[in-house]
Amino acid sequence: MKPNTMRSKQRGQAMALSLMLMSLALMSVLYSFNTTKVNLNATKLQNTADNTAYSVATFAARDFNFKAYTNRASVANQVAIAQMVGLSSWFNMTDQFAQNACTTLCWVPYLGQVLAGIEKAVGTINQVAQPVFEGLIYAEDAILWTLSSSQQVIHYAGMASSIESAGKVVKANDSDARLDLAQNPLLFVDVKDTWISFQKRHSRNPNSKETQFKDFIGVTLASRDPFSKNRTYKLGGIWSMTVFPIRWKTQKTGGSDLIAYDDRQAESWTSMDTISFHLSKFRCSWSGCRWRGYREIPLGWGSTSSDDRADIPREGDRQTWGSSRRINRTASQYAGYAQQTRGDYNGVRPFFGLSSSANKKSQTDNIAIVVSKKRNNVGTSSSVQLVGDGLNPAKDEEMLGNRMSALATAQAYYSRPRDLMQITSSWARRDGRHEYGNLYNPFWQTRLTDSTNGERSTVLALTRML
């Protein structure tokens, strides 16, 4: 075959085929570009939603922990008032004991001079100490008011700030994303449930069936130090001996107790301290021979209340104030008549605790966040008119509501720090029992959770309507 003939057979136009191949290549590139942009934006948007939901749940956890800290602080300040009232009555008892000792023995040469000096010194100390105790009770009561008020301020500020801060977190993570309030009715419901339904401000209400306020008083009484709880004991040595046919003992009694009233009247801290000498004789009668009776000789007494509501002679029972009325009857009567008032205590203040609906729960319900981004901000080829609609690979790229949306849920949960429990046992409960969520210990934490079918369906329906 001739060379000219071969060249003529290879002649032709390849431009049409090249354009088709280039179009297919361009479409493949655009498809890859769109897929990558959608995936990157979806991941970034989901991370933004996760961060926002986690932030709102962290607001709730911090709110719970703040209230736990302030409840603990309130208990500590209540105990401090019990200590001040107890010290006041103890100093009054000591002063009265010195006066009684001088009245009885100051006529004795030399000994009387010593006792007179002790009486004067004790009296001077008591006169200086009593105004200090009263001032401290006023201060402690003011601190209790501050703690109770701060809980209310933080409560409503945290509820409002959680929603406001959610929008700021979204913008900080993705400037093109937004927190559309029309898409987030669940957020308002969840915040309301977390701040209003899951917890409650408990106050004195004798007609209420809730026992949280009484439980708080029980926690306060259980937190008293040994001096405030019970300072009853028997003196040893020559103060308590047996020399047949007589025996004697010297009994010191005392304690600080919170008196609660039947109506809406505020509680009162009261304290009583007594010391008595008890004498018994061994005698025989028709019923036999035995130690008979203890004749009480009061040596000292004192009682103090934190306000003018308490009437100590009419309050309490045989177990109150370290069983003073059961052990030192006469001295307790004298102490009641010698009652003093120090301060103007206003009772147990209202506080925040979990509601009855949150009983035996250790986590809140989900807090749902929906974050969205307009389709034009996704940055796919559909936002730029490159070719005709018929050949645009992003033509069928549809987004519900013409936007990209991401749903995230989080919750606050209660748990003792197990990692710290491995280092020391001080973080674990002594009784080893499970501890449900409460607002006495600041162990509230935050975690992301799986959204429920109901939450996903609600968000889908709302997005369709937009």
C-alpha angles and dihedrals in degrees: 000000000000120000092236091056092053093051092050092054092053094055119111146111117275096173095097093051091047092052091051092050092047091049091052091048091049092049090050091051091048092048090051091045092050093046092050093047092048092048093046093047092044091052092046091046092049091050089051091051091047092050092048095049090046090050094052091048089049088056088056094047092049090048090053093046092049090053090047090053093047092046088053090048090050091053090049092051091047088054089048090058089050088053093050092049090047093050090049094054091042092054090046090052091049091049091049091048091053091049092050091047092052092045090054102038110018089099090067111099116252092354089065092055091052092048092047090054091049091049092052093047094047091046092051092049091049093050090053096042099049096065089047091054091047093050091049091051090053090049094048091050090052090051090052090053090049093050093049093047093047090057090057093047094049091043097059094033091053092048092052096039094051092066095039092049092048090068091048092051090052093052092045091055099039123008091199094052125085141192102235107202090204088062094046111061086128089062092059092046092048093047089049091050092048098047102029110025102031094051136028140193106244122207139166109295117149091189094056120101092214115103099196094105092050090046089055090053088050091052089050093051091046090052095059116122118243092262093055096039101050131348097171119131143135120253115237135212118038089349091073117030144135120230106170125270090024135042133183141189135192112220125197116195134177149125145159120251136180110234115210121195130215097243132049091286115129121256124257132217110225133179137189133188126184138166123194139175114229121199125192132182132206107235138166128221140154089289093054141268121300145125106290128207132318116250108213122220110186113224103174140354143174140163135188136188128198094228142008095264096080120085101191097193088059100038134077131020139242092295097049122105095016093313091296094155092050097047105029104026100164095041089049090055091051090047091053091052090049093052117151130195121223121183133342105270115186100203131246109338124227113270140183120255137154115289124244089257089061093054112140092002124130100187141040124240118269119290105215124205127186117197121185141186128200116250092240090059094055089079101223124147089264088076091061124056102228102150140357119303091249093060099034107117089206093055093100094040099116127176123197109255088004088280142091113243135189128193124205132173132196138168142197114243136185122233137142111245102265094187089060091045088064090059099044135002093225090094093056126083113261092225092049092229126139114266119213123210115291142155096242099076122047098226099122115132138173134243140167115247139193115268117240127240089250092055093048092048092049093051092047092051093048093048091052090054095052 
